[in-house]
């Protein structure tokens, strides 16, 4: 691929490509061999017909690698043969030693005696000029100059190093120059008449002023264009021009003349610092301006590495090792320039026009470098072009790049304009077609609306089904545990049952919290206003939590201000939920001390609404300042260690915050870690008129009636749940009849000679569900008034309304609560009233039907032994619906008897059946899990029980 790109470059038809190839391939060898073939003469003859003289061809050089030779040693006769003539100026490269140069000048009569010797470049560290004198010893007079020397040592106040020579008539005089520098050992010598030197220097200063002014103008223009275009390349180019300008200030001596002579220690580092900074910008800026990162991503990595190496090299400069890395970096810059030149032509041919300008800029730089080499070798004479080649090339270089960036902006604007025009055309076309497509768009919007509503319904159905799936086994666990606790047990087994009962309560709370959180997120949680007594609500909350408070040995106090109204209108259930969350948290996180609940009115008397402030303070563990911000976030708990120690999902406070906001208030907390916390919230309520308040019922003060001697029809597809409900009814002295589906229930109601006092109706059943069964029952005139009470795991907002709308009279959610069941029945069944206290006393004397767990396991063994084989048979006959119902039933039964593996595998089997991708392997796994569960159940059934059970 690379060979093809290089070949395309050499096939380019144009003068620029041929010139570039000629310079890079043929000119360098010519320069090299020309330098080898040149010869130098010995004496520079000075006459009156010239104003200046260059030294190429008149210099001899000797390298003192130790740097310790003295003028006496160097000028001794035995060292004469060590000096070798050089054809041009000294271009010695980098060395730790010292270069000695020797030249002889002879002035003819008539020429002036005073001449100025200009030595450069001015960034050389030190120059020592030794002039032979007739008196002696010593026979040589030493004069010194250099970048590390102070300005006061210079014989002429100029940016270049200038020595004043007094030449005798017709008498040759020999001079020695010792050069030692950390930079490249390049030395250019010119002999001037003083007046002509000053005149030439003045002209050069004017031209350099124009050059620097242009560069400064470019630096000023770049931020202006960046501000207008926000193109970061202008800032990168400005940085490069600044570094380039400082580099020329360095090369032309102005930096040393006006700044560095006052700080000589900085001089050895300045040249390398400016050079390497320019390389850094060159590597990172120009490569991206050329879009090498787009056209040649791998080559871009090379330039990035070069930039990193230049940054590292800056460290070598400050370590005094500039001469160690400078040659390598200069070769690297030459390589970068050549690669960029080739890449620019390839990229330009691919359509990126600014690359042509960048190619011209690189070619100009290469040509300037070659011309400077020719001049230093003495192959071409000094002229305006050769003396100003670098300044001219730098200025042309900068202008070319500035034009390239302007072209880049024009291209970008053109592309943007084309995109905008294309977008406008599309918009106009769409506008013309809009009228003809209004009906189609409206239809699509309606379809999208229907899809969104379907998605919302799917989410609601999912939550409803999840509620059903979780609450159904919870009903069995909680119900059987409550029934088992009615019997006498030894301490260990009673403790087990109480722990099970408490755990099921915690799980139910978690389910309720998750459902509440889902309702809040869906915007379906509503505040339902009714008249209530704040003091009575707080009393009920305290009564619920009193056993926990007593068990931990804590003191719970409540204080209600006198100005709190006796009756208010609001949502007592949600207020109770918030109070339960806050107080139960206080109990949970407090090991000793007290908990105080305060209620006060903060709105003025007679102002509506009534705003109450509730506060719950404790002496518990407290909360750190770091954990405070996340306290009310969902699923957030304080400290990982505490999360493991104290149970909870971290939803209570988040739900409480949202409920409080819906009640028109706010919630806050104050806490000191290790000392306790105070949770405060406000809520707005409407006042209740006195005559209305008198009619408010006090439900807990009345005696509830239980229908002793009645008969209830339980409609439930899950046998274990039917057993729980029947057990609760048996404790109250109520007979129960069972139906496992809607059709069976309808048949029993029609054929039964006895009259049922009520029907407990499950909602989710195969075949006829609870809603359809209720409608079928209400279709008979004699069943118009029979109480039908929904008992279901559905617990979403609106489910109660759905049940009532379907013709049901009341609603009980699973897990089935004993007291809630009795309260609901007492409202709808009027035969043989019995007070709740009597019912509770009666429940202590009646049997619940023996060991509930053993009964459940026996039912499981009898009913579900061939379950998997039955699923296989249904699949063979194509009865997919029957197979799904069987897998669903097996999953529920496994959960009831705590067969975790079977529950998991049966759930996977049900999902696979619904998706239509069930496999024999999954059926085999289900069969193995069922066999394991059956074996465990049989061992438990035959295990002897204690007498207390």
Secondary structure, 3 states (H helix, E strand, C coil): CHHHHHHHHHCCCCHHHHHHHHHHHHHHHHHHHHHHHCCCCCEEEECCCCCEEECCCCEEEEEECCCCCCHHHHCCHHHHHHCEEECCCEECCCCCCEEEEEEEEEECCCCCCEEEEEEECCCCCEEEEEEECCCCCCCEEEEEECCCCCHHHCCCCCCCEEEEEECCECCCEEEEEEEECCCCCEEEEEEECHHHHHHHHHHHHHHHHHHHHHHHHHHHHHHHHHHHHCCCHHHHHHHHHHHHHHHHHHHCCHHHHHCHHHHHHHHHHHHHHHHHHHHHHHHHHHHHHCCHHHHCHHHHHHHHHHHHHHHHHHHHHHCCCHHHHHHHHHHHHHHHHHHHHHHHHHHHHCCCCHHHHHHHHHHHHHHHHHHHHHHHCCCCCCCHHHHCHHHHHHHHHHHHHHHHHHHHHHHHHHHHHHHHHHHHHHHHHHHHHHHHHHHHHHHHHHHHHHHHHHHHHHHHHHHHHHHHHHHHHHHHHHHHHHHHHCCCCCHHHHHHHHHHHHHHHHHHHHHHHHHHHHHHHHCCCCCCCEEECHHHHHHHHHHHHHHHHHHCCCEEEEEECCCCCCCEEECHHHHHHHHHHHHHHHHHCCCCCEEEEEEEECCCCCCCCEEEEEEEEECCCCCCHHHHCCCCCCCCCCCHHHHHHCCCCCCHHHHHHHHHHHCCCCEEEEEECCCEEEEEEEEEEEECCHHHHCCCCCHHHCCCECCCCCEEEEECCCHHHHHHHHHHHHHCCCEEEEECCHHHHHHHHHHCCCCCCEEEECCCCCCCCHHHHHHHHHCCHHHCCCEEEEEECCCCCCHHHHHHHCCCCEEEECCCCHHHHHHHHHHHCCCCCCEHHHHHHHHCCCCCCCCHHHHHHHHHHHHHCCHHHHHHHHHHCCCHHHHHHHHHHHHHHHHHCCCHHHHHHHHHHHHHHHHCCCCHHHHHHHHHHHHHHHHHHHHHHHCCCCCCC
